[in-house]
Amino acid sequence: MPLIVGVLLGVVTGLIGSVGGFDRDRAFYPTVTIVVASYYALFAVMGSSMHALVLEVLVGSVFAAAAIIGFRSSLWVVVVALAVHGLSDFVHTKVISNPGVPAWWPQFCASIDIVLAAWLAWVLKRARLDPSRRAPALS
């Protein structure tokens, strides 16, 4: 059930992004990537585990950095980040012991991440977004 709901929610999120025009702004999918990577830190707080929180923030920072790099260079980096995050969900509980993670979360999150990675790849292939259009320089 978590896989099915995750796939459906991933499709709905992609549709909302495309139909609503949110994905015309190259920040949409990088922001989604940062948000999905942050949930594990939230679960560590909910599980009252400082050790898990430190590990989750470190791992989440890697995905946030990839999202920022992808935003500033090529959205294909964001496709890879979403896909890798989705795949990492399948092994997360074997690598980091986080007592706050619901048992259904890894499958749910993995399916959303992988669907959104595929959706963004499809959007980029259709040339709705320029994957390498540079973001404005920081002041």
C-alpha positions, -999 to +999 in steps of 0.1 A: +000+000+000+027+026+008+043+020-027+009+026-044+001+057-024+036+070-030+034+065-067+000+082-069+012+111-048+044+114-069+023+116-101-001+142-084+029+163-073+043+162-108+010+171-123+005+200-099+040+212-107+034+210-145-002+220-148+001+247-121+032+261-138+054+257-107+080+237-127+085+267-150+107+280-122+138+258-120+137+260-082+106+237-079+123+203-081+154+213-062+132+226-034+112+193-034+145+174-032+155+194-001+122+189+015+120+151+010+155+147+023+147+167+055+119+143+067+144+118+081+158+146+104+122+153+115+117+116+123+149+116+144+136+145+164+102+127+168+122+096+180+143+117+204+175+104+190+203+129+188+226+103+172+201+097+144+195+134+141+232+141+135+235+113+109+202+124+091+213+160+090+247+149+074+230+127+048+203+153+042+230+179+036+244+159+008+210+159-010+205+196-002+240+203-017+231+182-048+198+202-051+216+235-049+243+224-074+216+211-098+197+244-094+228+264-102+241+242-130+219+214-145+186+200-134+198+166-144+218+166-111+184+170-094+170+140-113+200+119-101+196+132-065+159+123-064+165+089-079+194+082-055+174+094-025+146+070-036+170+041-039+186+050-006+151+048+011+152+010+005+184+006+026+180+035+050+169+014+080+199-009+075+223+020+076+209+045+101+189+034+132+162+061+135+135+052+159+111+079+146+108+065+111+074+049+106+077+014+092+058+023+060+079+055+053+108+041+033+086+024+007+063+055+005+092+080+002+111+058-023+082+056-046+075+094-045+112+101-051+116+078-080+084+089-097+094+126-093+129+118-107+113+102-137+088+130-140+115+157-140+135+137-165+104+136-188+099+173-183+136+180-193+134+156-223+103+174-235+123+207-232+097+223-210+127+234-188+162+242-199+183+219-177+214+239-178+201+275-178+222+291-151+205+306-121+213+342-114+246+348-096+245+353-059+251+389-048 
